[in-house]
Amino acid sequence: MAGGMDLGGSGKGKRSLDAALNLVPFIDLMAVTIVFLIMTAVWTQLGSLKAQRAGSDGPPPDTAQPEVVLALNAQGAALFVAEQPFATVPLSRDADGKLTVLELGRRLDELKAQLPEQLAVTVRAEDDRSYDDLVRVMDACIASRLPSVTLEPAR
């Protein structure tokens, strides 16, 4: 073959096109990806919180249950049921500066014991409250089996 192009063969025969593919790294990558997707899907569901703004368009509140309001201010928290004072809770901070909500949780548990059908609470907070404080208070409400939390500014 004088004028032909050499394709890398030895000239004695055709070159073998079979190649050994190592599939172990591909399987490892797929396993890690699937585990990651499953984990993030679970955490996405667990991390969801049904909160609504005051005055937002939504279903009307249940009128059979009294309105429960948790007012946050610089001194602490005041819990009202049907506009009547239920409890006043002083809020303090731990050594890391994070809001402690143990006493608030106890008061919310007392409220839930007296009103077992109650599911909703409105948190009224002053503008100077940090996001971390609001999240801790909302978590305390949810832990006390009051899952429907509405957040509105203090009046």
Buried (B, 14 or more C-beta within 10 A) or exposed (E): EEEEEEEEEEEEEEEEEEEEEEEEEEEEEEEEEEEEEEEEEEEEEEEEEEEBEEEEEEEEEEEEBBBBBBBBBEEBBBBBBEEEEBBEBEBEEEEEEEBBBEBBBBBBBBBBEEBEEBBBBBBBBEEEBEEEBBEBBBBBBBEBEBBBBBBBEEE
